[in-house]
Amino acid sequence: MITIALVDDHTIFRKAFAHFISNVCKVPVSIEAENGKELLAQLEKTDRKPDIILSDIQMPVMGGNELALEISKNYPAIKLIALSQSTHESVITEMFHSGAKGYLTKNIEPPILLNAFNAVLEGHYFLFDGHTPHTFLTLKNYYFRTKNQIHLTYKQKEFLKFCTMDLPYKTIAEKMQISPRTIDTYRDQLFEKLNVSSRTGLIIYAVQNGLVETINS
């Protein structure tokens, strides 16, 4: 039986969501905390670590991004899933960069939440952007392959790097010194090659496969 830690500074939401997870999704919530620092303190005291951390992003003392970095460094076996109302690509990208394995908006239904748990425990990334109850992305469902199995040109990798910087396509074209039409071509080619249908899908692929680090190195 997997267990969950829930981190959110809004007490009413945290209590209600913990009840939802435990009683509707039938997954025990073993730890509750108001912020990342409080969670880390509780992790140090417990022998039975949670399998998954559901964490808000904007919190006092220690927010979700810093917590994700700490978990990745000190508790790599624990999978952190961000829980937020934001659907901005820059916010999503920063959480994945920090080490989050999933990103959910707070209007999720039980099947999507359980899909997220299963996906991250199987070693995949999971994204639900909140547009519709069925708009979610897992690397497993989209048959992502590693960078060693897919050949990307230097320009395509450069384009992916700029995508993770939350820049408009027009600005990316200017930085790459190519036309907006060529940018559209790169985007469409990558959609087909990586089997994704959104810019966020490109971002997750770039983060997962270390392509941003490859460009910057």
C-alpha positions as CSV (number, residue, x, y, z in Angstrom):
1,M,0.0,0.0,0.0
2,I,1.4,3.3,-1.0
3,T,1.3,6.3,1.3
4,I,1.1,10.0,0.6
5,A,2.5,13.2,2.2
6,L,0.4,16.3,1.6
7,V,2.0,19.8,1.9
8,D,-0.2,22.9,1.7
9,D,-0.3,26.0,3.8
10,H,-4.1,26.4,3.5
11,T,-5.3,24.3,6.4
12,I,-8.9,23.9,5.2
13,F,-7.9,22.7,1.8
14,R,-5.2,20.4,3.1
15,K,-7.6,18.7,5.6
16,A,-10.3,18.4,3.0
17,F,-7.9,17.1,0.3
18,A,-6.4,14.6,2.7
19,H,-9.8,13.3,3.5
20,F,-10.5,13.1,-0.2
21,I,-7.4,11.1,-0.9
22,S,-7.9,8.7,2.0
23,N,-11.6,8.1,1.7
24,V,-12.4,8.6,-2.0
25,C,-9.1,7.4,-3.6
26,K,-8.4,4.9,-0.8
27,V,-4.8,5.9,-0.5
28,P,-3.5,6.7,3.1
29,V,-2.1,10.2,3.9
30,S,0.6,9.5,6.4
31,I,2.0,13.0,6.7
32,E,0.5,16.5,6.5
33,A,2.6,19.7,6.6
34,E,2.1,23.4,6.1
35,N,5.3,24.0,4.1
36,G,8.4,22.3,2.8
37,K,10.5,22.9,6.0
38,E,7.9,21.3,8.2
39,L,7.7,18.3,5.9
40,L,11.4,17.8,5.9
41,A,11.4,17.9,9.7
42,Q,8.8,15.2,9.7
43,L,10.6,13.1,7.2
44,E,13.7,13.1,9.5
45,K,11.7,11.7,12.4
46,T,9.8,8.9,10.6
47,D,11.2,5.5,9.5
48,R,8.3,4.8,7.1
49,K,8.8,7.4,4.4
50,P,5.9,8.3,2.1
51,D,6.0,7.0,-1.5
52,I,4.7,10.3,-2.9
53,I,4.6,13.9,-1.8
54,L,1.8,16.1,-3.1
55,S,3.1,19.7,-2.7
56,D,1.6,23.1,-3.2
57,I,4.1,25.5,-4.9
58,Q,3.5,28.9,-3.3
59,M,4.0,28.4,0.5
60,P,5.7,30.5,3.2
61,V,9.1,29.4,4.7
62,M,9.8,26.8,2.0
63,G,7.9,26.6,-1.2
64,G,7.4,23.7,-3.7
65,N,10.4,24.4,-5.9
66,E,12.9,24.4,-3.0
67,L,11.2,21.3,-1.5
68,A,11.5,19.5,-4.8
69,L,15.2,20.2,-5.0
70,E,15.7,18.9,-1.4
71,I,13.7,15.8,-2.0
72,S,15.6,15.0,-5.2
73,K,18.9,15.4,-3.4
74,N,18.1,13.7,-0.1
75,Y,15.2,11.4,-0.7
76,P,15.5,10.3,-4.4
77,A,13.1,7.4,-3.8
78,I,10.2,9.7,-3.0
79,K,8.3,11.0,-5.9
80,L,7.1,14.6,-5.6
81,I,4.0,15.8,-7.5
82,A,3.3,19.5,-7.6
83,L,-0.3,20.5,-6.8
84,S,-1.3,24.0,-8.0
85,Q,-3.9,26.2,-9.5
86,S,-1.4,27.7,-12.0
87,T,-1.2,26.4,-15.6
88,H,1.5,28.8,-16.7
89,E,4.2,26.9,-18.7
90,S,7.0,28.7,-16.8
91,V,5.6,27.5,-13.5
92,I,5.3,24.0,-14.8
93,T,8.7,24.0,-16.3
94,E,10.4,25.3,-13.1
95,M,8.8,22.5,-11.0
96,F,10.0,19.8,-13.4
97,H,13.5,21.4,-13.5
98,S,13.5,21.3,-9.7
99,G,12.9,17.6,-9.6
100,A,9.1,17.2,-9.6
101,K,7.9,14.0,-11.3
102,G,4.3,15.3,-11.8
103,Y,2.2,18.4,-12.0
104,L,-1.5,18.5,-11.2
105,T,-4.0,21.3,-11.0
106,K,-6.3,21.3,-8.0
107,N,-9.5,20.5,-9.9
108,I,-8.5,16.8,-10.5
109,E,-10.9,13.9,-10.3
110,P,-10.0,10.6,-8.5
111,P,-9.1,8.6,-11.7
112,I,-6.6,11.3,-12.8
113,L,-5.0,11.5,-9.4
114,L,-4.6,7.7,-9.3
115,N,-3.2,7.7,-12.8
116,A,-0.6,10.3,-11.6
117,F,0.3,8.1,-8.6
118,N,0.8,5.0,-10.8
119,A,2.7,6.9,-13.5
120,V,5.3,8.5,-11.2
121,L,5.8,5.3,-9.2
122,E,6.5,3.5,-12.5
123,G,9.3,6.1,-13.3
124,H,7.3,8.3,-15.6
125,Y,6.4,12.0,-15.6
126,F,2.7,13.0,-15.3
127,L,1.0,16.3,-16.3
128,F,-2.6,17.3,-15.9
129,D,-3.0,21.0,-16.9
130,G,-6.6,21.3,-15.8
131,H,-8.1,22.3,-19.2
132,T,-10.5,19.3,-19.2
133,P,-10.8,16.3,-16.9
134,H,-9.2,14.2,-19.6
135,T,-6.3,16.4,-20.6
136,F,-3.3,14.7,-19.1
137,L,0.0,13.6,-20.4
138,T,2.3,10.7,-19.2
139,L,5.5,9.7,-20.9
140,K,4.2,6.1,-20.9
141,N,1.0,6.9,-22.7
142,Y,2.8,9.0,-25.3
143,Y,5.5,6.4,-25.8
144,F,8.4,8.7,-25.1
145,R,11.8,7.4,-26.1
146,T,15.2,8.4,-24.8
147,K,17.5,10.9,-26.5
148,N,19.7,8.0,-27.6
149,Q,16.8,6.5,-29.6
150,I,15.7,9.7,-31.3
151,H,18.1,11.8,-33.4
152,L,17.6,15.6,-32.9
153,T,19.6,18.1,-34.8
154,Y,21.5,20.8,-32.9
155,K,18.9,23.4,-34.0
156,Q,16.0,21.3,-32.8
157,K,17.8,20.9,-29.4
158,E,18.4,24.7,-29.3
159,F,14.7,25.2,-30.0
160,L,13.8,22.9,-27.1
161,K,16.1,24.8,-24.8
162,F,14.3,28.1,-25.7
163,C,10.9,26.5,-25.2
164,T,11.8,25.8,-21.6
165,M,12.5,29.5,-21.0
166,D,8.9,30.5,-21.5
167,L,9.7,32.6,-24.5
168,P,7.2,33.4,-27.3
169,Y,7.8,31.7,-30.5
170,K,8.5,35.0,-32.2
171,T,11.3,35.8,-29.6
172,I,12.7,32.3,-30.1
173,A,12.9,32.9,-33.8
174,E,14.8,36.2,-33.2
175,K,17.3,34.5,-30.8
176,M,17.9,31.7,-33.3
177,Q,18.1,34.2,-36.2
178,I,15.6,32.3,-38.2
179,S,12.1,33.1,-39.5
180,P,8.9,32.5,-37.5
181,R,7.8,30.1,-40.3
182,T,11.0,28.0,-39.7
183,I,10.2,28.0,-36.0
184,D,6.7,26.6,-36.8
185,T,8.4,23.9,-38.9
186,Y,10.7,22.9,-36.0
187,R,7.8,22.8,-33.7
188,D,5.6,20.6,-36.0
189,Q,8.5,18.3,-36.7
190,L,9.2,17.8,-33.0
191,F,5.5,17.2,-32.3
192,E,5.6,14.4,-34.8
193,K,9.0,13.0,-33.9
194,L,8.4,13.1,-30.1
195,N,4.8,12.1,-30.4
196,V,3.4,15.1,-28.4
197,S,0.8,17.7,-29.2
198,S,1.7,20.6,-27.1
199,R,4.6,22.9,-26.1
200,T,4.4,21.6,-22.6
201,G,5.0,18.1,-23.9
202,L,8.1,19.4,-25.6
203,I,9.3,21.0,-22.4
204,I,8.8,17.8,-20.4
205,Y,10.7,15.8,-23.0
206,A,13.6,18.3,-22.9
207,V,13.7,18.2,-19.1
208,Q,13.4,14.4,-18.8
209,N,16.1,13.7,-21.4
210,G,18.6,16.3,-20.3
211,L,18.5,18.2,-23.6
212,V,18.7,21.6,-21.9
213,E,21.9,20.6,-20.1
214,T,23.2,19.2,-23.4
215,I,22.7,22.6,-25.1
216,N,24.2,24.5,-22.2
217,S,27.3,22.3,-21.8
